Amino acid sequence: MRYARIELGGRPHWARVDDEVVHVLDGSPLSGARPAGAVVPVGEAVFLPPVIPLVFYAVGLNYRGHIEHAERMGYPAAALPARPEIGYRANNALTGHGSPIVRPADVSGRFEAEGEVVAVIGRTLRRASRAEAQEAVFGWTIGNDVSAREWQNADRTFWRGKNSDTFKPMGPWIETDVDPLAQTTTVRVDGEVRASFDTGAMIFDPYDYIVETTKYITLHPGDVLWMGADSTVQLEPGNVVDIEISGIGVLSNPVVLDL
């Protein structure tokens, strides 16, 4: 089953997505929802981020390819992790499928995309077992972790290099019936494949992170966990970047310059 949030009549609505139409729902599928009657063709739907999380969690350096790239770039934290450790991103950075990624005018240097599978939590969890972690995932969506690398390296925190407005496209929907660890992630820029990797080739998988996180932090329905990427891809204004994860869909966004 695919669930999305769409804009209709100037307001956000949950919806169930079929191949050709979007069925508007009354309420959230995370807490129970009923069909509202309205139907929109998929091609006419305006997709919003499929969930606005209470807390936006993100994994860094969870694939060997990314770590090797970071080592070559001289990133001091580039090393194989000894255990699952989580970080945070800001909700203001979220934007939906089809919406522009805005590169600030004063960004210079590497402006990069990373295609990531995203776990959407469906129930409250604390001190979860691995089986409980697996049962707690409501579904999976796609994230594009956009980064301004010079800002990331220059600032004491990731406050603008990772969290500027529009730097975290997510969508287009949540897929509930897929094994994300058996899929392939492909990143295309203007239709050209720039990266492709086994989505499941992680150092620690989503359930490892959920188990470790819930030892100390309670997860809630609607929280999201971005799982990192194997590689990075350079972006320029005028590009269109597509993140495809087989079994889930394609997240597509144009890149524009903030004038």
Buried (B, 14 or more C-beta within 10 A) or exposed (E): EBBBBBEBEEEBBBBBBEEEBBBBBEEBBBEEBEEBEBEBEBEEBBBBBBBBBBBBBBBBBBBBBBBEBBEEEEBEEBEEBEEBBBEEBBBEBBBBBBBBBBBBEEBEEBBBBBBBBBBBBBBEBEEBEEEBBBEBBBBBBBBBBBBBBBBBBEEEEBEBBBBBBBBBBBBBBBBBEBEBBEBBBBBBBEEEEBBBBEBBBBBBBBBBBBBBBBEEBBBBBBBBBBBBBBBBBEBEBEBBBBBBBBBBBBBBBBBBEBE
